[in-house]
Structures are given as C-alpha cells and as structure tokens.
Amino acid sequence: MKSSLNLSQIGKGENVIVTLPKGDGLFMDTIEPTPGAICTSPTQTYLDLSAAGERGQEAAEHLRNERLTWKK
C-alpha cells in the first residue's frame, strides 16, 4: 500500500496515522485513492489534520496547497 499511496519516509514525526472512527458519519463522503484504501474526503482530512497536534498543521497546509482550492 505504501507505493500505491506514494508515501515516503521522513526524518521525524509521523508520516501516516490510521484512525478508525466510532461512527459511520465520516465516511459519507469518501475517496478510494487505491483499491481497498477507503479514506475520508480531502476536506474532512484537512479539518482533522488542522486539529491534530505536532505536524498536523504542516500536513494540513500541504494538503490544502496540493489538493484543495478555495473559491474567492
């Protein structure tokens, strides 16, 4: 799955965290970047990363720059 998701190692901090939600609500709007890897939408992931500690803000900013566009 690492190569399918185009993941790479970093020097410090977590690169990927897998969280299992308590309810199904987060998966009402999902994506499947590679077969079998069902993920929250980019917007939900951005919100989750923004609220996460340590490198979450950095990851949220990267996701926003790479995948999310805001209409002005």
TORDRENBA-874045 format. One record per residue: residue number from 1; z, y, x of N, C-alpha, C, O in turn. Coordinates in steps of 0.05 Angstrom, whole numbers, m for minus. Atoms other than C-alpha are relative to their C-alpha. Last residue first. Example, Ala and Ser with C-alpha at 12.3 -4.5 7.8 and 13.67 -1.06 7.14 Angstrom:
2
<node fimi="2" n_up="m1" n_north="m24" n_east="m16" ca_up="143" ca_north="m21" ca_east="273" c_up="14" c_north="22" c_east="m15" o_up="18" o_north="44" o_east="m5"/>
<node fimi="1" n_up="0" n_north="m24" n_east="18" ca_up="156" ca_north="m90" ca_east="246" c_up="0" c_north="24" c_east="18" o_up="13" o_north="24" o_east="39"/>
END
This chain:
72
<node fimi="72" n_up="m12" n_north="m26" n_east="m2" ca_up="m78" ca_north="673" ca_east="m251" c_up="m7" c_north="17" c_east="m24" o_up="1" o_north="40" o_east="m25"/>
<node fimi="71" n_up="18" n_north="m20" n_east="10" ca_up="m89" ca_north="599" ca_east="m263" c_up="14" c_north="27" c_east="1" o_up="38" o_north="30" o_east="m5"/>
<node fimi="70" n_up="m12" n_north="m16" n_east="21" ca_up="m46" ca_north="556" ca_east="m218" c_up="m21" c_north="21" c_east="m9" o_up="m32" o_north="34" o_east="8"/>
<node fimi="69" n_up="11" n_north="m27" n_east="0" ca_up="m77" ca_north="501" ca_east="m177" c_up="11" c_north="15" c_east="m24" o_up="13" o_north="3" o_east="m46"/>
<node fimi="68" n_up="m5" n_north="m16" n_east="24" ca_up="m42" ca_north="437" ca_east="m158" c_up="m12" c_north="28" c_east="2" o_up="m11" o_north="41" o_east="23"/>
<node fimi="67" n_up="8" n_north="12" n_east="25" ca_up="m66" ca_north="384" ca_east="m109" c_up="2" c_north="17" c_east="m26" o_up="m11" o_north="12" o_east="m46"/>
<node fimi="66" n_up="21" n_north="20" n_east="m1" ca_up="m64" ca_north="406" ca_east="m37" c_up="m11" c_north="m9" c_east="m27" o_up="m35" o_north="m15" o_east="m29"/>
<node fimi="65" n_up="24" n_north="m10" n_east="m14" ca_up="m26" ca_north="472" ca_east="m38" c_up="m23" c_north="m20" c_east="0" o_up="m46" o_north="m11" o_east="m1"/>
<node fimi="64" n_up="11" n_north="m22" n_east="15" ca_up="23" ca_north="449" ca_east="m92" c_up="m26" c_north="10" c_east="14" o_up="m46" o_north="16" o_east="0"/>
<node fimi="63" n_up="13" n_north="10" n_east="24" ca_up="33" ca_north="382" ca_east="m58" c_up="m13" c_north="22" c_east="m16" o_up="m35" o_north="19" o_east="m26"/>
<node fimi="62" n_up="24" n_north="14" n_east="m10" ca_up="49" ca_north="416" ca_east="9" c_up="m16" c_north="m11" c_east="m24" o_up="m41" o_north="m8" o_east="m26"/>
<node fimi="61" n_up="19" n_north="m21" n_east="m8" ca_up="97" ca_north="464" ca_east="m25" c_up="m26" c_north="m13" c_east="9" o_up="m48" o_north="m3" o_east="3"/>
<node fimi="60" n_up="10" n_north="m13" n_east="25" ca_up="132" ca_north="406" ca_east="m60" c_up="m21" c_north="21" c_east="7" o_up="m41" o_north="23" o_east="m7"/>
<node fimi="59" n_up="19" n_north="18" n_east="12" ca_up="137" ca_north="368" ca_east="6" c_up="m12" c_north="11" c_east="m26" o_up="m36" o_north="8" o_east="m31"/>
<node fimi="58" n_up="24" n_north="1" n_east="m17" ca_up="169" ca_north="427" ca_east="41" c_up="m21" c_north="m18" c_east="m12" o_up="m45" o_north="m11" o_east="m13"/>
<node fimi="57" n_up="14" n_north="m26" n_east="3" ca_up="217" ca_north="438" ca_east="m17" c_up="m26" c_north="0" c_east="16" o_up="m46" o_north="9" o_east="7"/>
<node fimi="56" n_up="13" n_north="m1" n_east="26" ca_up="236" ca_north="364" ca_east="m17" c_up="m16" c_north="25" c_east="m4" o_up="m38" o_north="24" o_east="m14"/>
<node fimi="55" n_up="28" n_north="m7" n_east="m3" ca_up="250" ca_north="361" ca_east="58" c_up="m15" c_north="3" c_east="m26" o_up="m40" o_north="5" o_east="m26"/>
<node fimi="54" n_up="13" n_north="3" n_east="m26" ca_up="325" ca_north="364" ca_east="52" c_up="m29" c_north="9" c_east="1" o_up="m34" o_north="33" o_east="m1"/>
<node fimi="53" n_up="m12" n_north="m12" n_east="m24" ca_up="346" ca_north="364" ca_east="m21" c_up="m18" c_north="m5" c_east="24" o_up="m40" o_north="m16" o_east="22"/>
<node fimi="52" n_up="m11" n_north="19" n_east="m19" ca_up="305" ca_north="349" ca_east="m83" c_up="11" c_north="15" c_east="24" o_up="2" o_north="37" o_east="30"/>
<node fimi="51" n_up="m29" n_north="3" n_east="4" ca_up="296" ca_north="399" ca_east="m139" c_up="14" c_north="m18" c_east="20" o_up="38" o_north="m19" o_east="21"/>
<node fimi="50" n_up="m12" n_north="m26" n_east="m1" ca_up="227" ca_north="422" ca_east="m116" c_up="31" c_north="m1" c_east="m3" o_up="45" o_north="16" o_east="9"/>
<node fimi="49" n_up="m2" n_north="m7" n_east="m28" ca_up="208" ca_north="350" ca_east="m103" c_up="14" c_north="27" c_east="3" o_up="30" o_north="30" o_east="22"/>
<node fimi="48" n_up="m20" n_north="17" n_east="m12" ca_up="222" ca_north="331" ca_east="m176" c_up="5" c_north="7" c_east="30" o_up="28" o_north="9" o_east="39"/>
<node fimi="47" n_up="m26" n_north="m9" n_east="11" ca_up="183" ca_north="391" ca_east="m202" c_up="23" c_north="m16" c_east="12" o_up="43" o_north="m5" o_east="19"/>
<node fimi="46" n_up="m7" n_north="m26" n_east="m12" ca_up="124" ca_north="375" ca_east="m156" c_up="27" c_north="10" c_east="m10" o_up="43" o_north="19" o_east="6"/>
<node fimi="45" n_up="m8" n_north="5" n_east="m28" ca_up="125" ca_north="302" ca_east="m177" c_up="8" c_north="26" c_east="14" o_up="27" o_north="27" o_east="29"/>
<node fimi="44" n_up="m27" n_north="11" n_east="1" ca_up="124" ca_north="323" ca_east="m250" c_up="10" c_north="m6" c_east="28" o_up="34" o_north="0" o_east="34"/>
<node fimi="43" n_up="m18" n_north="m21" n_east="9" ca_up="63" ca_north="367" ca_east="m237" c_up="29" c_north="m10" c_east="m1" o_up="47" o_north="4" o_east="9"/>
<node fimi="42" n_up="m5" n_north="m19" n_east="m22" ca_up="27" ca_north="314" ca_east="m195" c_up="20" c_north="23" c_east="m8" o_up="36" o_north="31" o_east="8"/>
<node fimi="41" n_up="22" n_north="m19" n_east="m4" ca_up="36" ca_north="264" ca_east="m252" c_up="7" c_north="19" c_east="23" o_up="30" o_north="22" o_east="31"/>
<node fimi="40" n_up="m2" n_north="m23" n_east="18" ca_up="87" ca_north="209" ca_east="m243" c_up="m24" c_north="19" c_east="6" o_up="m36" o_north="17" o_east="28"/>
<node fimi="39" n_up="m17" n_north="m22" n_east="m8" ca_up="63" ca_north="147" ca_east="m206" c_up="2" c_north="22" c_east="m21" o_up="m15" o_north="23" o_east="m39"/>
<node fimi="38" n_up="m1" n_north="m20" n_east="22" ca_up="34" ca_north="79" ca_east="m220" c_up="21" c_north="21" c_east="6" o_up="44" o_north="15" o_east="12"/>
<node fimi="37" n_up="m19" n_north="m22" n_east="m8" ca_up="18" ca_north="41" ca_east="m156" c_up="m1" c_north="21" c_east="m22" o_up="m17" o_north="40" o_east="m20"/>
<node fimi="36" n_up="m27" n_north="10" n_east="m1" ca_up="m15" ca_north="m24" ca_east="m180" c_up="21" c_north="20" c_east="7" o_up="45" o_north="14" o_east="5"/>
<node fimi="35" n_up="m7" n_north="21" n_east="20" ca_up="m86" ca_north="m5" ca_east="m163" c_up="28" c_north="m10" c_east="4" o_up="36" o_north="m19" o_east="26"/>
<node fimi="34" n_up="11" n_north="26" n_east="m11" ca_up="m87" ca_north="58" ca_east="m120" c_up="9" c_north="m21" c_east="m20" o_up="30" o_north="m19" o_east="m32"/>
<node fimi="33" n_up="16" n_north="m7" n_east="m24" ca_up="m75" ca_north="131" ca_east="m140" c_up="m13" c_north="m24" c_east="13" o_up="m33" o_north="m22" o_east="27"/>
<node fimi="32" n_up="0" n_north="25" n_east="m15" ca_up="m53" ca_north="108" ca_east="m211" c_up="m18" c_north="5" c_east="25" o_up="m41" o_north="m2" o_east="25"/>
<node fimi="31" n_up="25" n_north="4" n_east="m15" ca_up="m33" ca_north="172" ca_east="m248" c_up="3" c_north="m27" c_east="14" o_up="25" o_north="m37" o_east="18"/>
<node fimi="30" n_up="m1" n_north="13" n_east="m26" ca_up="19" ca_north="182" ca_east="m302" c_up="m28" c_north="0" c_east="13" o_up="m48" o_north="6" o_east="1"/>
<node fimi="29" n_up="23" n_north="m12" n_east="m13" ca_up="32" ca_north="227" ca_east="m362" c_up="0" c_north="m10" c_east="29" o_up="11" o_north="3" o_east="47"/>
<node fimi="28" n_up="19" n_north="m7" n_east="22" ca_up="79" ca_north="191" ca_east="m410" c_up="m26" c_north="12" c_east="12" o_up="m47" o_north="9" o_east="m1"/>
<node fimi="27" n_up="25" n_north="14" n_east="m3" ca_up="112" ca_north="160" ca_east="m349" c_up="m19" c_north="4" c_east="m23" o_up="m38" o_north="m12" o_east="m27"/>
<node fimi="26" n_up="14" n_north="m11" n_east="m23" ca_up="169" ca_north="210" ca_east="m343" c_up="m28" c_north="m13" c_east="3" o_up="m45" o_north="m2" o_east="16"/>
<node fimi="25" n_up="11" n_north="m26" n_east="5" ca_up="191" ca_north="193" ca_east="m414" c_up="m17" c_north="11" c_east="23" o_up="m37" o_north="24" o_east="18"/>
<node fimi="24" n_up="29" n_north="1" n_east="m4" ca_up="200" ca_north="118" ca_east="m400" c_up="m13" c_north="28" c_east="m3" o_up="m37" o_north="30" o_east="2"/>
<node fimi="23" n_up="16" n_north="1" n_east="25" ca_up="275" ca_north="122" ca_east="m389" c_up="m30" c_north="0" c_east="6" o_up="m38" o_north="3" o_east="29"/>
<node fimi="22" n_up="m15" n_north="14" n_east="20" ca_up="324" ca_north="108" ca_east="m332" c_up="m16" c_north="m3" c_east="m26" o_up="m12" o_north="m23" o_east="m41"/>
<node fimi="21" n_up="m14" n_north="m17" n_east="20" ca_up="275" ca_north="128" ca_east="m278" c_up="14" c_north="m18" c_east="m21" o_up="8" o_north="m41" o_east="m24"/>
<node fimi="20" n_up="5" n_north="12" n_east="26" ca_up="260" ca_north="84" ca_east="m217" c_up="15" c_north="15" c_east="m22" o_up="40" o_north="16" o_east="m21"/>
<node fimi="19" n_up="m22" n_north="m3" n_east="19" ca_up="255" ca_north="125" ca_east="m155" c_up="m8" c_north="m13" c_east="m26" o_up="m30" o_north="m8" o_east="m36"/>
<node fimi="18" n_up="7" n_north="12" n_east="25" ca_up="211" ca_north="109" ca_east="m94" c_up="25" c_north="1" c_east="m18" o_up="46" o_north="m9" o_east="m11"/>
<node fimi="17" n_up="m23" n_north="10" n_east="14" ca_up="220" ca_north="156" ca_east="m36" c_up="m9" c_north="m11" c_east="m26" o_up="m24" o_north="3" o_east="m41"/>
<node fimi="16" n_up="4" n_north="8" n_east="27" ca_up="165" ca_north="169" ca_east="14" c_up="26" c_north="m11" c_east="m11" o_up="40" o_north="m26" o_east="2"/>
<node fimi="15" n_up="28" n_north="m5" n_east="5" ca_up="165" ca_north="206" ca_east="81" c_up="m6" c_north="m6" c_east="m30" o_up="m20" o_north="9" o_east="m43"/>
<node fimi="14" n_up="15" n_north="20" n_east="15" ca_up="239" ca_north="212" ca_east="90" c_up="m28" c_north="8" c_east="m4" o_up="m34" o_north="32" o_east="m8"/>
<node fimi="13" n_up="m1" n_north="m1" n_east="29" ca_up="268" ca_north="255" ca_east="145" c_up="m16" c_north="m22" c_east="m13" o_up="m29" o_north="m38" o_east="0"/>
<node fimi="12" n_up="m27" n_north="m1" n_east="12" ca_up="248" ca_north="258" ca_east="218" c_up="m2" c_north="2" c_east="m31" o_up="m23" o_north="10" o_east="m41"/>
<node fimi="11" n_up="m21" n_north="2" n_east="m19" ca_up="189" ca_north="243" ca_east="264" c_up="28" c_north="0" c_east="m12" o_up="46" o_north="m12" o_east="m1"/>
<node fimi="10" n_up="m9" n_north="m26" n_east="m10" ca_up="137" ca_north="228" ca_east="213" c_up="24" c_north="m4" c_east="18" o_up="36" o_north="m25" o_east="19"/>
<node fimi="9" n_up="m27" n_north="m3" n_east="m9" ca_up="98" ca_north="165" ca_east="196" c_up="5" c_north="28" c_east="9" o_up="m13" o_north="42" o_east="19"/>
<node fimi="8" n_up="m3" n_north="0" n_east="m29" ca_up="33" ca_north="167" ca_east="156" c_up="30" c_north="4" c_east="7" o_up="45" o_north="15" o_east="m9"/>
<node fimi="7" n_up="m26" n_north="m9" n_east="m10" ca_up="13" ca_north="151" ca_east="85" c_up="1" c_north="m1" c_east="30" o_up="m14" o_north="m16" o_east="42"/>
<node fimi="6" n_up="5" n_north="m18" n_east="m22" ca_up="m59" ca_north="147" ca_east="60" c_up="26" c_north="12" c_east="11" o_up="28" o_north="36" o_east="15"/>
<node fimi="5" n_up="m10" n_north="m27" n_east="8" ca_up="m39" ca_north="117" ca_east="m7" c_up="m3" c_north="20" c_east="22" o_up="4" o_north="43" o_east="19"/>
<node fimi="4" n_up="13" n_north="m8" n_east="25" ca_up="m83" ca_north="55" ca_east="3" c_up="9" c_north="28" c_east="m8" o_up="m7" o_north="43" o_east="m19"/>
<node fimi="3" n_up="27" n_north="m10" n_east="m5" ca_up="m61" ca_north="51" ca_east="76" c_up="m14" c_north="9" c_east="m25" o_up="m29" o_north="28" o_east="m24"/>
<node fimi="2" n_up="m1" n_north="m23" n_east="m17" ca_up="13" ca_north="47" ca_east="59" c_up="m28" c_north="11" c_east="6" o_up="m32" o_north="35" o_east="4"/>
<node fimi="1" n_up="0" n_north="m24" n_east="17" ca_up="0" ca_north="0" ca_east="0" c_up="0" c_north="25" c_east="17" o_up="m11" o_north="46" o_east="9"/>
END
